[in-house]
Amino acid sequence: MLVDDITIRVHAGKGGDGRVSFQKVKMSLGPTGASGGHGGDVLFEGVSDIGALSQFRNHKDFKATSGEMGNAQFRDGARGMPLTLKIPVGTVIHNLDTGVSREILKIGEQFLIAKGGRGGRGNFFFRSSTNTSPDEYEPGKPGEAYEVRLELRLIADVGFVGLPNVGKSSLLNCLTRANAKVANYAFTTLEPNLGAYFDLIIADIPGLIEGASAGRGLGVKFLRHVARTKVLFHLISAESEDPKHDYDIVRAELASFDPLLSAKDEYVFVSKSDLVPATRVDEICQLLHALPISVDNETTLKKVRAILDKITKEKQA
């Protein structure tokens, strides 16, 4: 199952302690203790893998390595290795200790979440005209540690929305090389499915029901993903007894979750149009200003592809 909201703990590395050491060569006596290495940082890096957060399901505590202790003969200790955690593009990083949030929007984009501790100074740095043989040193500073919530919000060009079992996954499979599970029962899709139509990313959002924005059914777990899509394809089943009511339910849940969703560009389609009489399909299409489609009718699919081609050109403009 897709992990799209999880809390972990990150620890940057501790700085290495400074060294107390003295020169043993005659005529060159004096302190030679060097500084410890800085602790390793913890960073997040964006990747294309939508399932990258699954690595945090069973392991929730992540630590970068500490810096090494300073050496003799003015040789500083080695720095701790940074720890880079891969997260999907579209993830919002919430620092629960500082209240600061940051989004990762590009592949390869990095964000420093916890800075490693500074290495302590060795006794060489405490020498003076009145203290030529200091035995003082600084311990390394601890690295930053934070509790972090990672919230994935899919970034897609087109999002398929609608009540359960209206044919969203079937349409995605026809338009792309996605292999989304399809079956004739509600909530077949339990996590978002992604497909690529040339340069467009299409997301099949699991079915919404009345009260989803308040937590019913799959609840707000997947409504957050709709918020990041640019265009909505709203599917209404031709088999519905009250298609206008079905349409209004989904629109109301989108608006309740985020009023900005109501302002997104939307195309309405009457799916499964081959399963009911043509007169009934025409009636629903006129009522909802929709286009009839069927995954078994190539003519209707060409009309959907034409809309996707138009969106592609607008994206590239």
N, C-alpha and C positions, 0 to 999 in steps of 0.2 A: 504494500500500500504506500502511496505517495506520502512522504513526510514533508509538510509544508509549514509547520509551526512548532518550534522546539526551543527549549531554553538550555544553555550550557554554561559552563564556567571556564574562563580562560585565565592563565597565569603567565605573565612574562617572566623571563629568567632573572635570577638574582645576580647582582654584580659580584665579581670575585673580590676577595679581600686583598688589601695591599700586603706587601712582603716586608719583613724586617730582615735585612741582610747587610753584611759589611765586607768591604774589600779586604782580602788577605795578603795582597802583594805589598811588600815593604815599599815605603816611600809613596804609596798610593792608598793609604788607609782612608776609610770613610764609608758612609752608607751607600749601598747599591740596590736597596730593595725597590722594586718597580710596582706599578699599579696593577690592580686586578682588571680583568676584561669586563666589558659591559655585558649585562645579561641579554639574552635573545628576545627580540620583539615577537608579538603575535599579530599576524595580519590575516585579513580575509581577501580572497581573490575570486572574481567572477568567472564561472565556466558555463558552457552551454548545456551541461547535463542537468535535466530537470530533477533527477533523483539524487542529486549530490548530498542533500541534507540527511539521507538515510544513514550516513556514516555516524551521525550523532545519536541514533536511536538507543544504542546500548552503551555508548561511551560518551560521557557528558563532562569530563574534566580533562582539559588540555593544557599542557605546560611546555613552554619553550625551555631550552637548556640554559643553565647558569654560566656566567663567565668564569674563567679559571683564575686561580690565585696568581698574584704577581710573582715574578721570578727574580732571582739574583742577577747581578750584572746588568741592571737597568732594562731587563726584558719584561715588557708588560705581558700579563696573562692573556690568553686567547679569548676573543669575544664568544659569547654563547650563540649557537645557531638559531636563527629566527624560525618560527613555526608559521607556516602558511596553510590556512584552512580553506579548502575549495568549497564555494557555495554557488548555487545557480544564479545566473543573471536574473534580476527581478526580485532579489531578496532584500528586505529591509532589515537592517541591523539595529536593534534597540538595546542601548546600554542601560540596563535597569538600575545601575548604581549612580550614573550621572544624569540620566534622563535624555541623553543625546541620541538621536537616530540618524542613520545614514543609509542611502540606497546604493546598491551595486547595479549599474545599468548597462555595463559593457563587458564583453569577454576580455579577460586580462586586467580589468580594473582592480586595483588593490586599495585596501583601507587599513591603516594601522589602528588596531583596537586597544592594544596594551603595550606600553613601552618598557623595554628591559631596564633593570636597575643599573645605576652608574657604578663602575668599578672603584674600589677604594684606593687611596694613594698609599704608596709604600714609604718606608722611612727616609728615602732619598729626598722626598719633598718636604721633610720637616727639618732639614739641616739649617743651621744659622751660625752666625759668628759666635754666638754664646752657647750653642748646642751643636757641636761638631759630630757627635755620635748619638743621634736620636734613636730611641727604640720604639718610637710611636708609629702607628699605621692606622689607616681607616678601614673599617669593615665595608664590604660591598653593600650597596643599597638594595632593598627588596624591589622586585619588579612589580608593575601594576597588575592588579587582579580584578576582574569584573564578572558579574553575572550578565549574560547576553541572551536576548531573545531573538531568534532568527525567524522571520516571517516571509515566506515566499509569496510573491504576487506575480503571477505569470504575465509576461509581456507578449501579447499576441496582436496581430493586425486585425484579425476577425475572431469574434467569439460566438459560438453557437449556444443559444439559450432557449429554454422552453420547459414545459412540464415533463415529467418522466415519460419515457416510451413514446416519444414523438418522432424518432428517427434521426436524431442528431449524429449518433455514432455511425449509422449506416451512410449518411451523407458524407461524413468526414472520410470514411473508407473509400467512397467512390471518387472523391475529388483529390485525394492524396494517397500516399503509400502507407498510411496509418493502418494498423491492424487492431482497431478498437473492438472490444467485445460487444456483440449485439445479441439480443434475445427479446422475446415478446413478453416481457414483464417489467414492472417499474423498478427503477434504481439498478438497472444493469450496469451502468457506469458509476463506479464508486470513487473514481479519481479523475482529474482532467486528462484528456488525451490530446496530444499535439500532432499536427500534420503540417507538411510544407507544400504549398501550391506555388511553385516557382519561387519568387522572392517573398511570398506572404507566409506568415505563420498563422495557422488556424488552431484555435483551442475549442474542444468540445467540453463545455462546462456541464457537470452532472446536473440532472433534473432538479428544478426548483419546485417547491410546493407552497401553498398558502401558509404563511407564518414562518417561512424560511429565514427571514431577516431577524426573527425573534428566537431562532434556534430550533425550529421544528424540522423534521426530516434530516437532511444533510446540513441544514442550518447555514450559518454564516461561514462555515468551513471553506466553501467554494465561491461564495459571493465576492470575496476579496479578489478573486482572479478575474471576475468580469470587469472590475474597476480599471484594470490596466489595458483592456482591449480597446482598439480604436473604433471598430465598427461592429455592430451586433447583427447577427442573423437570427431572427426570432421564428422558430418553427411551431406551427399549430397543426395538430393532427386533423385530417379530413374526417376521421371517425369520431371526433368529439361531438357530444350532444349539445354543447354550448361553447363554440369556439371563441366567441367574444368574451365570455367569462374567463376562459383559459388565458386569453391574451391579457386581460386586465389583471389577473392574479400575478402573472410574472412581472408586468410593468409596475405593479404596486410594490412588489417585494424589492425590485431593483431601486425604486425611488426611496423606499424606507431605509434601505441600507446606505445609499449615497445618492442624494438628489442630483448630483452631476451625471449619474448614469442615464437619467431621463433625457439629457441633452445630446447623447451620443447618436451618431448616424445609425439608422436601423432599417433593415430590409425584412419584410414579413413574408414567410413562405407557408403555404398549405401543403404539408407533407402527406404521404400515403394517398395521393390523389387518385391512384389507380384502383383503390379499394372501395370507392363509393361512386354513385352515379355522377355523371358529368354535370348535371344540373345542380346537384348539391355542392359540388366543388366551385362552380361559378358563383353560387350564392355566397359562399364563405369568402371567396376572393374579393367580391365586390364589397362585402361588409367590412373586411379588414384591409382593403387596398393591397392585396397580397398576390403573389405569383404561385401557381400550382406547381408542385414538383413531385417526382417519384424517382427513386433510385433505380427503378426498372425501365424508365423512360428517358432515353438519351436526349430527346429533343428538349425536355425540361431541364436536364442537367447542363445542356449547352447555354441556356439562359443564365444559370447560376455562374457558370464559368465566365460568361461575358461580364457579369457584375464584378467578379473577382479580378478580371483583366483590367477593368476600369479603375478599381481600387489600387491595383499594382501601378498603373500609370500615374495616378495621383501621388502615390508614395514616392515614385522616382522623380517627379517633377521638382 
